[in-house]
Amino acid sequence: MDRTLTNLTPDLSNADPELRERIMQGHSAVLSQVDYFRENFGKTVSSWKKDGTRVTVVDETISENLFLPLRKSFPSDDFCSEEEADTPEPGPLKAEFCWLLDPVDGTNNYAAGITECGISLALLHYGTPIYGFIYDYSRDMLLQGGPGLGAIEGTVPVQAATELVNEKLTFCMHFPIPTDDLDTLRPKLMEWRIRCPGSAAIGLANVATGRIDGCLEFRPKPWDCAAGYPICEGAGATFGFVRDSCFPMTSFTPSMPSFPFRAGSKIFMEETSRALGLEAP
């Protein structure tokens, strides 16, 4: 395995022992699935779920295997995955800690052999993300972090942008977006530099590492942003929901609705606030 994926270097000396142990074991659990993820890239058989999203054997296998050691170590925690069996009613979350997994974020890319995809795992405390892991296949790097703990990519500390990355605001957004939001943003879309990687987690990874100014998403589910949220905050970016927040999360079902969000630098948040008619955070 690549050495950059085996070293854990954030300073956890000030972290609560229960949190520290979960970070260490969450790190190991993600790494345990990286080889399998790599081996099946662009090769796996896929099918389509009722909601029109793609699912692969890799999604289902990682969802099951990544949680195995965590369930053994933390049997009282809640475990939620995009790929678990859907239920008519959301299941309540009762534990202090919850693990929220997207086993293949960017499944369409992964199945088609497009490199912008990865594994996204978040640790929630009383329903709010406090630490995240994103394995970025395109860079073959593990990004991780949380508020008060910083953020690292591989073994290198990272910071979100503080000045414009390019001459114009450059950020990640995926289409289609709701008609009303499109009409509101239309004048600025002729000016902004938009990137569409096909994975919200990878978009947030690029925010945390300062490669783009921000990320604005209108169709994400909670598992799409749960890991990137604390990582971005650990890297100095701001995260906020455009409308309703899905956190703290008190129940879970794979058929949860979308929760539009934005994350990025102060400049990004201010400019998108003006464009969307929102209060600046």
C-alpha positions as CSV (number, residue, x, y, z in Angstrom):
1,M,0.0,0.0,0.0
2,D,1.1,3.5,-0.7
3,R,3.0,4.9,2.3
4,T,1.1,8.2,2.2
5,L,-2.0,6.2,3.1
6,T,-0.5,4.4,6.2
7,N,0.7,7.3,8.3
8,L,-1.6,9.1,10.7
9,T,-0.2,12.4,11.7
10,P,-2.8,14.8,13.0
11,D,-2.2,16.0,16.5
12,L,-4.7,14.2,18.6
13,S,-3.2,15.0,22.0
14,N,-6.0,17.4,22.9
15,A,-8.8,15.1,21.7
16,D,-11.1,13.2,24.1
17,P,-9.9,9.6,24.5
18,E,-13.1,8.2,23.0
19,L,-12.8,10.5,20.0
20,R,-9.1,9.7,19.6
21,E,-9.7,6.0,19.6
22,R,-12.5,6.3,17.0
23,I,-10.3,8.5,14.7
24,M,-7.5,5.9,14.8
25,Q,-9.8,3.0,14.1
26,G,-11.8,4.9,11.5
27,H,-8.6,5.7,9.7
28,S,-7.6,2.0,9.7
29,A,-11.1,1.0,8.5
30,V,-11.0,3.3,5.5
31,L,-7.5,2.2,4.6
32,S,-8.5,-1.5,4.8
33,Q,-10.8,-0.9,1.8
34,V,-8.5,1.1,-0.5
35,D,-6.8,-1.8,-2.3
36,Y,-10.2,-3.4,-3.1
37,F,-11.4,0.1,-4.3
38,R,-8.4,0.4,-6.6
39,E,-8.6,-3.1,-8.0
40,N,-12.2,-2.7,-9.1
41,F,-12.0,0.8,-10.5
42,G,-13.8,0.9,-13.9
43,K,-14.4,-2.8,-13.8
44,T,-17.3,-3.4,-11.4
45,V,-20.8,-4.5,-12.4
46,S,-23.4,-1.9,-11.6
47,S,-27.2,-1.6,-11.5
48,W,-29.7,1.2,-10.9
49,K,-31.8,1.8,-7.8
50,K,-35.4,3.0,-7.7
51,D,-34.3,6.6,-7.2
52,G,-32.3,6.5,-10.5
53,T,-28.8,6.4,-8.8
54,R,-26.2,3.8,-9.7
55,V,-25.0,1.2,-7.3
56,T,-22.2,-1.3,-7.7
57,V,-21.0,-4.5,-6.0
58,V,-18.1,-2.4,-4.7
59,D,-20.5,0.0,-2.9
60,E,-22.2,-2.9,-1.2
61,T,-19.0,-4.8,-0.3
62,I,-17.2,-1.8,1.1
63,S,-20.4,-0.8,3.0
64,E,-20.4,-4.2,4.7
65,N,-16.6,-4.7,5.2
66,L,-15.6,-1.2,6.3
67,F,-18.1,-1.3,9.2
68,L,-17.1,-4.8,10.5
69,P,-14.1,-3.8,12.6
70,L,-15.8,-0.6,13.8
71,R,-18.9,-2.5,14.9
72,K,-16.6,-4.9,16.9
73,S,-14.8,-2.1,18.6
74,F,-17.8,0.2,19.2
75,P,-20.9,-2.0,19.4
76,S,-22.9,0.8,21.0
77,D,-22.4,3.2,18.1
78,D,-24.9,3.8,15.3
79,F,-23.8,2.8,11.8
80,C,-25.4,4.3,8.7
81,S,-24.6,3.7,5.0
82,E,-26.0,5.0,1.8
83,E,-26.2,1.3,0.7
84,E,-28.1,-0.2,3.6
85,A,-31.5,-1.6,3.0
86,D,-34.2,1.1,2.6
87,T,-37.1,1.2,5.0
88,P,-40.5,2.9,4.8
89,E,-39.7,5.0,7.9
90,P,-36.4,6.5,9.0
91,G,-34.6,4.6,11.8
92,P,-33.9,6.6,14.9
93,L,-30.3,7.3,16.0
94,K,-29.8,6.7,19.7
95,A,-26.1,6.5,20.3
96,E,-23.7,9.3,21.3
97,F,-21.5,8.5,18.2
98,C,-22.7,7.6,14.7
99,W,-20.7,6.5,11.6
100,L,-22.1,7.8,8.3
101,L,-20.6,6.2,5.2
102,D,-20.7,6.7,1.4
103,P,-18.7,3.7,0.3
104,V,-18.2,5.0,-3.3
105,D,-18.8,8.7,-3.6
106,G,-19.0,9.4,-7.3
107,T,-20.3,6.0,-8.3
108,N,-21.1,7.0,-11.9
109,N,-17.4,8.1,-12.3
110,Y,-16.1,5.0,-10.6
111,A,-18.1,2.6,-12.8
112,A,-17.1,4.4,-15.9
113,G,-13.4,4.6,-15.1
114,I,-13.4,8.4,-14.3
115,T,-11.0,9.1,-11.5
116,E,-12.9,11.7,-9.5
117,C,-14.4,9.3,-6.9
118,G,-13.6,8.0,-3.4
119,I,-14.6,6.6,0.0
120,S,-16.3,9.1,2.4
121,L,-16.7,8.3,6.1
122,A,-17.9,10.7,8.8
123,L,-18.0,10.4,12.6
124,L,-21.0,12.2,14.1
125,H,-21.3,13.2,17.8
126,Y,-24.9,13.6,18.9
127,G,-25.8,13.8,15.2
128,T,-23.3,16.5,14.1
129,P,-20.1,15.6,12.1
130,I,-17.0,16.1,14.1
131,Y,-14.4,14.3,12.0
132,G,-14.2,13.0,8.4
133,F,-12.1,10.8,6.1
134,I,-12.1,11.1,2.3
135,Y,-10.0,8.7,0.3
136,D,-9.5,10.6,-3.0
137,Y,-8.8,8.0,-5.7
138,S,-7.8,10.7,-8.2
139,R,-4.8,11.7,-6.0
140,D,-4.5,8.4,-4.2
141,M,-4.5,10.3,-0.9
142,L,-6.4,10.1,2.3
143,L,-7.7,13.5,3.5
144,Q,-9.0,13.8,7.1
145,G,-9.7,16.3,9.8
146,G,-12.1,18.1,12.0
147,P,-12.7,21.3,13.9
148,G,-9.9,22.0,16.4
149,L,-7.8,19.2,15.0
150,G,-6.8,20.7,11.6
151,A,-6.8,18.8,8.3
152,I,-4.2,16.7,6.6
153,E,-3.8,15.2,3.1
154,G,-1.6,12.1,3.3
155,T,0.9,13.4,5.9
156,V,0.8,17.1,4.9
157,P,-1.3,19.7,6.8
158,V,-3.7,21.6,4.4
159,Q,-5.5,24.9,4.5
160,A,-8.5,26.3,2.7
161,A,-8.0,29.3,0.4
162,T,-7.9,32.7,1.9
163,E,-7.6,34.6,-1.4
164,L,-9.1,34.0,-4.8
165,V,-7.6,30.9,-6.3
166,N,-8.0,32.3,-9.9
167,E,-9.0,35.7,-11.3
168,K,-12.6,34.8,-10.9
169,L,-14.5,32.8,-8.2
170,T,-13.8,29.1,-8.9
171,F,-15.8,26.5,-7.3
172,C,-17.6,23.1,-7.6
173,M,-21.2,22.8,-8.5
174,H,-23.2,20.0,-10.1
175,F,-26.2,20.2,-12.5
176,P,-29.1,20.1,-12.9
177,I,-30.1,22.5,-10.1
178,P,-33.6,23.7,-9.2
179,T,-35.1,26.1,-11.7
180,D,-35.6,28.9,-9.1
181,D,-32.0,28.7,-8.0
182,L,-30.8,28.5,-11.6
183,D,-32.8,31.7,-12.4
184,T,-31.3,33.5,-9.3
185,L,-27.8,32.5,-10.2
186,R,-28.0,32.9,-14.0
187,P,-26.2,36.3,-14.2
188,K,-23.3,35.1,-12.1
189,L,-23.0,31.8,-13.9
190,M,-21.7,33.8,-16.9
191,E,-18.9,35.1,-14.7
192,W,-17.9,32.4,-12.2
193,R,-15.6,29.5,-13.0
194,I,-17.6,26.3,-12.3
195,R,-16.1,22.8,-11.9
196,C,-18.2,19.6,-12.0
197,P,-16.1,16.7,-10.7
198,G,-19.1,14.3,-10.3
199,S,-18.4,13.8,-6.6
200,A,-19.4,16.1,-3.8
201,A,-16.8,14.6,-1.5
202,I,-14.1,15.3,-3.9
203,G,-15.4,18.8,-4.4
204,L,-15.2,19.4,-0.6
205,A,-11.7,17.8,-0.6
206,N,-10.6,20.4,-3.1
207,V,-12.1,23.1,-0.9
208,A,-10.2,21.9,2.2
209,T,-6.9,21.8,0.3
210,G,-7.3,25.2,-1.2
211,R,-7.5,24.1,-4.8
212,I,-10.8,25.8,-5.3
213,D,-12.6,28.6,-3.5
214,G,-15.7,26.7,-2.6
215,C,-18.4,24.2,-3.2
216,L,-22.1,24.9,-3.8
217,E,-24.4,21.8,-4.1
218,F,-28.2,21.7,-4.5
219,R,-28.8,17.9,-4.6
220,P,-26.6,16.3,-2.0
221,K,-27.7,13.8,0.6
222,P,-26.3,13.9,4.1
223,W,-23.6,11.2,3.4
224,D,-22.3,13.3,0.5
225,C,-21.2,16.1,2.8
226,A,-20.9,14.5,6.3
227,A,-17.1,13.8,6.0
228,G,-16.2,17.0,4.0
229,Y,-18.1,19.2,6.5
230,P,-15.7,18.7,9.5
231,I,-12.6,18.4,7.2
232,C,-13.3,21.8,5.6
233,E,-13.9,23.4,9.1
234,G,-10.6,21.8,10.3
235,A,-8.9,23.4,7.2
236,G,-10.3,26.9,8.0
237,A,-13.2,26.9,5.5
238,T,-16.8,27.7,6.4
239,F,-19.6,25.2,5.9
240,G,-23.3,26.1,5.9
241,F,-26.6,24.9,4.5
242,V,-28.5,26.9,1.9
243,R,-31.8,26.1,3.4
244,D,-32.6,23.5,6.0
245,S,-29.8,21.6,7.8
246,C,-29.7,17.8,8.1
247,F,-27.5,18.1,11.2
248,P,-27.8,17.2,14.0
249,M,-29.1,14.0,12.3
250,T,-31.6,12.2,14.6
251,S,-32.8,9.5,12.2
252,F,-31.6,7.8,9.0
253,T,-32.9,6.2,5.8
254,P,-31.1,5.9,2.4
255,S,-34.1,7.7,0.9
256,M,-33.5,10.9,2.8
257,P,-34.1,14.2,0.9
258,S,-31.4,16.5,-0.5
259,F,-30.0,19.3,1.7
260,P,-28.3,22.0,-0.4
261,F,-25.1,23.3,1.2
262,R,-22.1,25.5,0.5
263,A,-18.6,25.5,1.9
264,G,-15.5,27.6,1.2
265,S,-13.5,30.7,1.9
266,K,-14.7,33.9,3.3
267,I,-14.7,35.4,-0.2
268,F,-16.7,32.5,-1.6
269,M,-19.3,32.6,1.2
270,E,-19.7,36.4,0.8
271,E,-20.1,36.3,-2.9
272,T,-22.5,33.4,-3.0
273,S,-24.5,35.0,-0.2
274,R,-25.0,38.1,-2.3
275,A,-26.0,36.1,-5.4
276,L,-28.5,33.9,-3.5
277,G,-29.9,36.6,-1.3
278,L,-28.6,35.0,1.9
279,E,-27.1,36.4,5.0
280,A,-23.3,36.1,5.0
281,P,-22.1,33.6,7.8
